[in-house]
Amino acid sequence: MKYEGSISINATKDQILKLLDNPDQVAQCFPGIKSFSKEGEEYKVVGVTGIGFIKGEYRANVRFEKIDDNKRKIIAKGTGMNSNVDIDAIAEALDGKINYSADVKVAGVLASVGARLMGSAVEKIINDLFNCIKERVIK
């Protein structure tokens, strides 16, 4: 599933990048975050989330990469609730705006929920992530 969007933000590109380059700040926007720790080049995340009636704990390995001067990539591979989820998200910082795209692959119990329910739930999680990033930038 692919998702794209943009969020207007009253901040400069440099202010946005300052937050995007701080994994500890970005991680606080992950759904239901319980713990976040660095191990080598990756971060280990534990949280709680749900889609529809399926709720539970997830564990993910997350990497943050700089693509170019304006773009950052977040790569997450997670497991939980008898499912696997892979997310590749790109955030592009511009003056006054964040453009984002995410490619999400789901397998297991969560995938069986059905594309319609799954699609809207994942879209909400992605939107919540970037809205949280917006709020942290303007603080």
C-alpha positions in Angstrom: 0.0 0.0 0.0 1.3 3.4 -0.9 0.5 6.7 0.9 1.4 10.2 0.0 0.6 13.6 1.5 1.8 16.9 2.6 1.4 19.0 5.8 1.7 22.7 5.9 3.8 23.9 8.8 4.8 27.3 10.0 8.5 26.6 10.0 11.6 26.8 7.9 13.1 23.9 6.1 16.0 24.0 8.5 13.7 23.9 11.6 11.9 20.8 10.1 15.2 19.1 9.3 16.5 19.7 12.8 13.7 17.6 14.1 13.8 14.9 11.3 17.5 14.5 12.0 16.8 13.7 15.7 15.6 10.1 15.9 14.7 10.5 19.6 12.2 13.2 18.7 10.8 11.4 15.7 10.4 8.2 17.7 8.1 9.9 20.2 5.6 10.2 17.3 5.5 6.4 16.7 2.1 4.9 17.7 1.8 3.8 21.4 5.5 4.1 22.0 6.7 2.2 25.1 10.4 2.1 24.6 13.0 3.3 22.1 16.7 2.4 22.2 19.7 2.6 19.9 21.6 -0.6 18.9 24.3 0.1 16.4 22.9 1.9 13.4 19.3 0.8 14.2 16.8 1.6 16.8 14.7 -0.9 18.7 11.1 0.2 19.2 8.4 -1.4 21.4 4.8 0.0 21.3 1.1 -0.8 21.3 -1.2 -0.2 18.4 -4.2 -1.7 16.7 -6.2 -1.9 13.5 -9.9 -2.4 13.9 -10.5 -5.0 16.7 -6.9 -6.4 16.6 -4.8 -4.6 19.2 -1.5 -5.5 20.7 2.2 -5.0 21.2 4.6 -4.5 18.3 8.4 -4.6 18.1 10.3 -2.9 15.3 13.8 -2.3 14.0 14.0 1.3 12.7 16.7 3.0 10.6 16.9 6.7 9.8 18.7 7.7 6.6 19.6 11.0 4.9 18.8 10.8 1.2 19.8 14.4 0.3 19.8 17.9 1.7 16.0 18.0 1.9 14.9 14.3 2.2 15.0 11.8 5.1 14.0 8.2 5.0 12.6 6.1 7.8 12.7 2.3 7.4 10.9 0.2 9.9 10.5 -3.6 10.0 8.1 -4.8 12.7 6.4 -7.8 14.1 3.5 -8.2 16.5 -0.1 -9.5 16.6 1.0 -12.5 14.5 1.9 -10.1 11.7 4.8 -8.5 9.9 4.9 -4.9 8.8 7.5 -3.2 6.7 7.4 0.6 6.2 9.6 2.7 4.0 8.7 6.4 4.5 10.3 9.5 2.9 9.9 13.0 4.3 10.9 16.0 2.2 11.4 19.2 4.2 10.5 22.5 2.4 10.0 25.9 3.8 6.5 25.8 5.2 5.7 22.2 4.3 6.6 18.5 4.7 5.8 16.2 1.7 5.8 12.6 2.6 5.3 9.2 1.0 5.2 5.8 2.6 5.2 2.2 1.2 3.6 -0.2 3.7 3.7 -4.0 3.4 1.6 -6.1 5.8 1.5 -9.9 6.2 -0.2 -12.1 8.6 -3.3 -11.6 10.8 -3.4 -7.8 10.1 -3.4 -8.4 6.4 -6.4 -10.7 6.7 -8.5 -7.8 8.2 -9.2 -6.7 4.7 -7.8 -4.0 2.4 -10.5 -1.4 3.1 -10.2 -1.4 6.9 -6.4 -1.9 6.7 -5.9 1.0 4.2 -7.8 3.6 6.2 -6.2 2.5 9.5 -2.7 2.6 8.1 -3.4 5.9 6.5 -4.5 7.3 9.9 -1.3 6.0 11.6 0.9 7.6 8.8 -1.1 10.9 9.1 -0.8 10.9 12.9 2.9 10.3 12.7 3.5 13.4 10.4 1.0 15.6 12.3 2.9 14.7 15.5 6.2 15.7 13.8 4.6 19.0 12.8 3.6 19.7 16.4 7.1 18.9 17.6 8.7 21.3 15.1 6.5 24.2 15.9 6.9 23.9 19.7 
